[in-house]
Amino acid sequence: MTPVFAADQTMSADLVVIGAGASGTAAAWAAAEKGLKVVTLEKKAIPGGTGAFSEGIFAVESKLQKDWNYGLTKDQAFTMIMNYGHWRGNARMVRAFVDRSADTIDWMMKNGVKFEKLFSNYPNGLYTWHIYEGRGAGWINLFLDKYKKAGQTLLTETWGEKLIEENGRIVGVEATNKAGDRITIRGAKATVIATCGFFDNKEMREKYLRFPNADGLAQTGKTGDGIRMVWSVGAGKEGTEVQASYRPDPHGVGTTNHVSATAKQPHLWLTPKGERFCNEIIMLEWPFAGNVLERIGGTMYVVYDQKTLDHMVKEEGIDLGVGVMVPVGTKLANFSKEWDAAVKAGWAFKADTLDGLAKATGMNPEKLKKTVADYNGYCAVRHDAEFAKDPKYLREVKTGPFYAIKSVASTLGTLGGMYGDSYDLLMAGSTVGFAVNSARIAVDSAAEYIKTVK
């Protein structure tokens, strides 16, 4: 008997969801809760996407915030978001996102998601980050389990290729799986596109992005399938140049690495020539840090001395946390254990003298020594006359040996491309927050539209 694969079928659905990351999973389960027949397509073998690595989600006026007497309002959050982006974003969409956010926390909790705490990703920041147990993978797997137990369809290693259009309406999706089989989903009354990132598409990246050479974090497979499908049926283009700059990082190094954590501090940041180029405290504002690093070509060195290393490893710990995984004040106990691997990988350097450090990194020795001398002068008088860094972060570079950590411009992926995309990185949890809230809003709209379709 010739085997018949599920992929070699024409399927039917009320709603098709393309992508099973944070947004697609939220959309799929929200639609299933409404009693719709759903087919979800996921390109990878394991769902979750970048959302699986997330730590928490944005919300304003949530029950958790009210329990903490945290008073940020929706009006305040909306205004801050819009001002932060100079009102380039879609104001109605931002408002809808903000207004829905607290209800989304309630919805997630009702569905079994447990939250650990509220958090901010920078000192004196906004406590909008609702940290969930098990990271993003925890709730994504929970929702997908509910979805499958409800008898809904999830096809992995299967990606949408074309929207089927008839009489001005989208009525289905043509898809292909890893084996090359064709899946046609027809009769769909609505489709939710939950995969629009294109950072893993070199051609699109170079065509649309201002800085296409950033180090993409967890961007494998984001080749613009969804965005090209909607463009092909007439969707407008907007914000194709926008990407989510991330804090500078050593290339391809995990978030919990303690050597890497020393580079995510406001120490002395230098160009490959050995010149200082910014107020290093902008590490707290990821887009700012991305902009200034991209401007010098995308590569820098974070330089500190043995006294500062002792501060991070043995004394007070790090000044700035690396998310919730390496929080503020963590003593970097694994630094020595992880150092040799960092050196072997070519992104960590150590020398007894500044001349030696210059030789190891390729920095100009005279420029490096002058930069360090000037910086030490600012530290001595507790005033940064060059870039106005907060004095509490001014630490001299005097006590050898000296260290340099090579870091590169990093990105969490593309943000725009389709008309209407709008969100910011001002408030912690915004990326996942937009993914989940926009999914719920899309499903609500789809459900109302489906009622009108005969």
C-alpha positions in Angstrom: 0.0 0.0 0.0 1.3 3.4 -0.9 1.5 5.5 2.3 -0.7 8.6 2.4 0.8 11.5 4.3 -1.3 14.1 6.1 0.6 16.7 4.2 -0.8 15.4 0.8 -4.3 16.7 1.6 -6.7 19.5 1.0 -7.8 20.6 4.4 -10.5 22.9 5.6 -10.6 25.4 8.5 -12.4 28.5 9.7 -9.1 30.1 10.5 -5.5 29.5 9.4 -2.7 30.7 11.6 0.7 30.9 10.0 3.5 30.6 12.6 3.5 29.0 16.0 5.8 31.3 18.0 4.5 33.5 20.8 2.1 35.3 18.5 0.9 32.3 16.5 0.4 30.1 19.6 -1.6 32.8 21.3 -3.7 33.3 18.2 -4.3 29.6 17.7 -5.5 29.0 21.3 -7.5 32.2 21.4 -9.3 31.0 18.2 -9.8 27.5 19.5 -11.4 28.9 22.7 -13.9 30.7 20.5 -14.9 27.4 19.0 -13.3 28.0 15.6 -11.8 25.2 13.6 -8.1 26.1 13.3 -5.1 24.9 11.3 -1.7 26.2 12.4 1.4 26.0 10.3 4.9 26.1 11.8 8.0 26.1 9.8 10.3 24.5 12.4 10.1 21.1 13.9 9.6 22.6 17.4 7.2 25.5 17.9 7.9 28.5 20.0 10.3 30.5 17.9 12.1 33.4 19.6 9.2 33.6 22.1 10.3 30.4 23.7 13.4 32.2 25.1 11.5 35.2 26.5 11.4 35.9 30.2 8.2 38.0 30.6 5.5 40.1 29.0 4.5 43.7 29.1 1.3 44.9 30.7 -0.1 48.1 32.3 -2.7 48.3 35.1 -2.5 44.6 35.7 -3.6 42.9 38.9 0.0 42.2 39.8 0.9 45.9 39.4 -2.1 46.9 41.5 -1.1 44.4 44.2 2.3 46.1 44.3 0.8 49.6 44.4 2.5 50.4 41.1 0.7 53.3 39.6 1.7 53.5 35.9 -1.5 54.2 33.9 -2.5 53.2 30.4 -2.6 56.8 29.4 0.9 57.4 30.7 2.3 54.3 29.0 0.6 55.1 25.7 2.0 58.7 25.7 5.5 57.5 26.7 5.5 54.9 23.9 4.4 57.3 21.3 6.9 60.0 22.4 9.7 57.5 22.5 9.2 56.7 18.8 8.6 60.4 17.9 5.0 59.4 17.0 6.2 57.4 14.0 4.2 54.4 15.3 0.6 53.6 14.5 -1.2 55.4 17.4 -4.4 53.5 17.3 -2.6 50.2 17.3 -0.3 51.2 20.2 -3.4 52.3 22.1 -5.1 49.0 21.4 -2.0 47.1 22.5 -1.7 49.0 25.8 -5.4 48.8 26.6 -5.5 45.1 26.1 -2.4 44.2 28.0 -3.8 43.8 31.5 -6.6 41.6 30.3 -4.0 39.5 28.5 -2.3 38.8 31.9 -5.7 37.7 33.3 -6.3 35.5 30.3 -2.9 33.9 30.6 -3.4 33.3 34.3 -6.8 31.8 33.7 -5.2 29.4 31.3 -2.7 28.2 33.9 0.3 30.5 33.4 2.0 31.4 36.6 3.9 34.7 37.1 6.8 35.0 39.4 7.1 38.8 39.8 7.2 42.2 38.3 10.5 43.5 37.0 12.2 46.3 35.2 15.2 45.9 32.8 17.1 48.9 34.0 17.6 50.9 37.3 14.6 53.1 38.3 12.8 51.7 35.3 9.2 50.9 34.6 7.8 47.8 36.2 5.9 46.5 33.2 7.7 43.2 32.8 5.6 40.3 34.1 8.0 37.4 34.6 6.5 34.1 34.0 7.6 30.7 35.3 9.3 28.4 32.8 10.2 31.3 30.4 8.3 31.6 27.1 8.6 27.9 26.3 6.5 27.1 29.4 3.4 28.9 28.5 3.8 28.2 24.7 3.9 24.5 25.3 1.0 24.7 27.8 -1.2 26.5 25.2 -0.2 24.2 22.4 -1.1 21.2 24.6 -4.5 22.7 25.2 -4.9 23.4 21.5 -4.1 19.9 20.5 -6.3 18.3 23.2 -9.1 20.5 21.8 -8.8 18.6 18.5 -7.1 21.4 16.6 -4.5 20.9 13.9 -0.8 21.8 14.2 1.4 21.0 11.2 5.1 21.4 12.0 8.0 21.6 9.5 5.3 23.2 7.2 5.3 26.7 6.0 2.8 28.9 4.1 3.8 29.9 0.6 0.8 31.6 -0.9 -2.5 33.1 0.1 -5.4 31.8 -2.0 -7.5 34.8 -3.2 -10.9 34.5 -4.7 -13.2 37.4 -5.6 -11.2 39.8 -3.5 -11.2 37.6 -0.4 -8.5 35.4 1.1 -10.0 31.9 1.3 -7.0 29.7 2.1 -3.4 29.0 2.1 -1.0 26.9 0.0 1.7 25.4 2.1 4.7 23.0 1.7 6.3 20.7 4.2 9.9 19.6 4.7 9.3 16.6 2.5 8.2 18.8 -0.3 4.5 17.8 -0.1 1.8 20.3 -0.9 -0.9 21.1 1.7 -3.8 23.2 0.5 -6.1 24.7 3.1 -9.3 25.9 1.5 -12.6 27.3 2.8 -10.8 29.4 5.4 -12.8 32.5 6.3 -9.8 34.3 7.8 -6.0 34.0 8.1 -3.7 35.3 10.8 -0.1 35.9 9.7 2.0 35.5 12.8 5.4 35.3 11.1 6.7 38.5 9.4 10.3 38.6 10.4 12.9 38.5 7.6 16.3 38.9 9.3 17.4 35.4 8.1 16.8 36.4 4.5 20.0 38.0 3.3 18.5 39.6 0.2 15.7 41.2 2.1 18.0 42.2 4.9 20.4 44.0 2.6 17.6 45.6 0.6 15.6 47.0 3.5 17.7 47.4 6.7 19.9 50.3 7.5 22.4 48.0 9.2 22.0 44.5 7.8 25.2 43.1 9.4 24.1 42.9 13.0 24.3 39.7 14.9 20.8 38.2 14.8 19.7 36.4 18.0 17.5 33.4 17.4 16.7 34.5 13.9 17.1 31.1 12.1 14.2 30.5 9.7 12.9 34.0 9.8 13.0 34.4 6.0 10.1 36.8 5.4 7.6 34.1 4.3 4.6 35.8 5.9 5.5 39.3 4.9 6.0 38.3 1.3 2.7 36.5 1.2 0.7 39.6 2.4 2.6 41.9 0.1 1.7 39.6 -2.8 -2.0 40.2 -2.2 -1.7 44.0 -1.8 -0.8 44.7 1.8 1.0 48.0 2.2 4.7 48.3 3.2 5.6 50.3 6.2 8.7 50.4 8.5 10.7 47.8 6.5 13.9 49.4 7.8 13.1 49.0 11.4 14.7 46.3 13.5 15.0 45.7 17.3 18.5 46.6 18.2 19.8 44.7 21.2 22.5 45.5 23.6 26.0 44.8 22.2 27.1 41.2 22.8 30.0 38.9 21.9 29.0 37.1 18.8 26.9 33.9 19.4 27.4 33.8 23.2 24.6 32.7 25.6 22.9 35.2 27.9 24.1 33.5 31.1 27.8 33.4 30.2 29.7 35.3 33.0 32.5 36.5 30.8 30.0 38.0 28.4 28.2 39.6 31.3 31.2 41.7 32.0 30.8 43.3 28.5 27.1 44.2 29.3 28.3 46.7 31.9 28.9 50.5 31.5 32.7 50.1 31.5 35.0 51.8 29.0 33.7 51.2 25.4 36.2 51.6 22.6 36.3 51.5 18.9 38.6 49.0 17.1 41.1 51.9 17.0 41.0 52.4 20.8 38.9 55.6 20.9 35.9 56.2 23.2 32.7 56.9 21.4 29.7 57.2 23.8 28.3 57.5 27.3 28.4 53.8 28.1 25.3 53.9 30.3 23.2 53.8 27.0 23.6 50.0 27.5 20.3 50.5 29.3 18.6 51.7 26.2 19.1 48.9 23.6 18.1 51.0 20.5 20.5 53.7 21.6 23.3 51.3 22.1 22.6 49.7 18.8 22.5 53.0 17.0 25.8 54.3 18.4 27.6 50.9 17.7 26.2 50.7 14.2 27.5 54.2 13.5 31.1 53.1 14.2 30.8 49.9 12.1 29.3 47.4 14.5 32.3 46.3 16.5 33.7 47.5 19.8 35.8 46.5 22.8 34.7 46.7 26.4 37.8 47.4 28.5 38.2 47.1 32.3 41.0 46.3 34.7 41.6 43.8 37.5 40.2 46.0 40.2 36.9 46.3 38.3 36.9 42.5 37.6 37.3 41.9 41.3 34.3 44.2 41.9 32.2 42.1 39.6 33.5 38.7 40.7 34.4 39.0 44.4 32.9 42.2 45.9 29.6 43.9 44.9 28.8 42.0 41.7 27.6 43.5 38.4 26.1 47.0 38.2 23.6 46.1 35.5 21.7 42.9 35.3 21.4 40.7 32.2 17.7 40.3 32.2 16.4 38.2 35.1 18.9 35.4 34.5 22.0 37.3 35.7 20.4 39.9 37.9 21.9 43.1 39.3 24.5 42.3 42.0 25.3 38.8 40.7 28.9 37.9 41.5 30.3 36.4 38.4 31.5 33.1 40.0 31.8 31.3 36.6 34.1 33.9 35.1 37.4 32.0 35.6 35.8 28.7 34.5 34.4 30.3 31.3 37.4 32.5 30.5 39.6 30.0 28.5 36.7 29.2 26.2 36.1 32.9 25.5 39.8 33.4 24.7 39.8 30.4 22.4 36.7 31.7 20.6 38.5 34.9 19.9 36.3 37.5 21.8 38.1 37.8 25.1 41.6 39.3 25.6 43.9 39.9 28.6 47.3 41.6 28.9 49.5 42.9 31.7 49.9 46.3 30.0 47.9 48.5 27.8 50.5 48.1 25.0 50.0 44.3 25.3 46.2 44.7 25.2 46.5 46.9 22.1 48.7 44.2 20.4 46.2 41.5 21.3 43.2 43.3 20.0 44.6 45.3 17.2 43.8 48.7 18.8 46.2 51.6 18.2 48.5 51.6 21.3 48.9 55.3 21.5 45.2 56.0 21.0 44.4 53.4 23.6 46.7 54.8 26.2 45.5 58.4 25.6 41.9 57.3 25.8 42.5 55.5 29.1 44.5 58.4 30.5 41.7 60.8 29.7 39.0 58.5 31.1 41.0 58.0 34.3 41.1 61.7 34.7 37.3 61.9 34.5 37.2 59.1 37.1 39.5 61.0 39.4 37.4 64.2 39.5 34.1 62.2 39.3 33.0 64.1 36.2 32.9 62.8 32.6 33.6 66.0 30.7 33.4 64.1 27.4 30.1 62.2 27.4 28.6 63.0 30.8 28.4 59.5 32.2 26.8 59.1 35.7 29.8 59.3 38.1 28.7 56.1 39.9 29.7 54.1 36.8 33.1 55.8 36.4 35.7 53.1 37.2 39.4 53.7 36.6 41.4 51.5 34.2 44.7 51.4 36.1 45.3 48.1 37.8 46.7 45.4 35.5 46.1 42.9 34.1 43.7 44.6 31.6 40.8 42.9 29.9 39.0 43.6 26.6 35.8 41.9 25.5 34.9 42.1 21.8 31.3 42.9 21.2 29.2 43.4 18.1 25.9 45.1 17.1 23.1 42.7 17.9 19.4 42.5 16.9 16.3 40.7 18.1 15.0 40.8 14.5 12.9 43.0 12.2 9.9 44.8 13.6 8.2 46.4 10.6 7.3 45.7 7.0 3.6 45.4 6.9 1.3 48.4 7.2 0.2 48.8 10.8 3.2 47.3 12.6 4.0 49.4 15.6 5.6 48.9 19.0 8.6 50.0 21.0 11.4 48.7 23.2 11.0 51.4 25.9 9.1 49.2 28.3 10.3 45.8 29.4 8.3 42.9 27.8 7.1 44.9 24.9 8.2 42.5 22.2 6.3 39.5 23.6 3.6 41.8 24.7 2.9 43.0 21.2 3.1 39.5 19.9 0.5 38.1 22.2 -1.8 41.1 22.4 -1.9 41.7 18.7 -2.7 38.0 18.2 -5.7 38.2 20.5 -6.8 41.4 18.8 -6.5 39.8 15.4 -8.5 36.8 16.4 -11.3 38.9 17.9 -11.4 40.8 14.6 -11.3 37.6 12.6 -14.1 36.0 14.7 -16.4 39.0 14.1 -15.5 39.0 10.4 -16.3 35.3 10.1 -19.8 35.9 11.4 -20.4 38.0 8.3 -19.1 35.5 5.8 -21.7 33.3 4.2 
